[in-house]
């Protein structure tokens, strides 16, 4: 197992290089100059030229990328062009809300999708199955921003149960902080629950048609004993795959949700950095998001062997 983890980690090095190189090229090819964004038009061109030289922005793209990679190998992600702070400090202030939002959204999706997916597969073509299928179709088709606005209108404006914007850390404020994350977590969790419900239903229906299920029924086991002991574990691999991919998306890709609810997360940070042409900050955030995706996929690969003992890593 240790050799597997080491091989996978070594295999991620060229992936990270390609990702960072692609993003570095795209952000530099985007029209606009960070110096012009930072300074007013009335500032003398000599001052802009001096600052551009000081920040290394007058160098060719490949030279800038090489300098950035050299600093990265020494544990330095650079400094933000906008505020001069180290990139790691900018990200560390924003990562906690994103992680808390992702964890709560994942919990909501599992609480909703697990029983609904199981019941839909076990009670095929019944009212429960039709409700689960409709819920999955609704959640997949509904845009996140529209669902967010509907939740704000219903729970925030009409009922006044939950705050509609802002962020309070649950680790510091307890229940008040948790309430500030409920609506954005519902927005993301309902969409993810729809995908998981559909995946779990489909996977379980495939497993229910296998010979070992008929054998278990022939032995006199109850339907729920068959599902719990034989079907569910064999149907989890596609679900785990979806959850692993979605976890990385939740951490770094909840941009619209963070903007709608005014959450100071990583997704909002990277969008602000793109608009400001803050090259080091964009590079640092993208690198961390890529590492998050790689680690989540590695965790999924390791879970495969625990879920299905027939899978052997060599």
Secondary structure as GFF3:
##gff-version 3
##sequence-region A 1 314
A	DSSP	alpha_helix	2	29	.	.	.	ID=ss1
A	DSSP	alpha_helix	34	38	.	.	.	ID=ss2
A	DSSP	alpha_helix	45	54	.	.	.	ID=ss3
A	DSSP	alpha_helix	61	73	.	.	.	ID=ss4
A	DSSP	alpha_helix	87	122	.	.	.	ID=ss5
A	DSSP	alpha_helix	127	141	.	.	.	ID=ss6
A	DSSP	alpha_helix	144	151	.	.	.	ID=ss7
A	DSSP	pi_helix	152	158	.	.	.	ID=ss8
A	DSSP	alpha_helix	170	173	.	.	.	ID=ss9
A	DSSP	alpha_helix	175	208	.	.	.	ID=ss10
A	DSSP	alpha_helix	211	218	.	.	.	ID=ss11
A	DSSP	alpha_helix	223	226	.	.	.	ID=ss12
A	DSSP	pi_helix	227	231	.	.	.	ID=ss13
A	DSSP	alpha_helix	232	234	.	.	.	ID=ss14
A	DSSP	alpha_helix	236	252	.	.	.	ID=ss15
A	DSSP	alpha_helix	255	260	.	.	.	ID=ss16
A	DSSP	alpha_helix	266	275	.	.	.	ID=ss17
A	DSSP	alpha_helix	279	307	.	.	.	ID=ss18
###
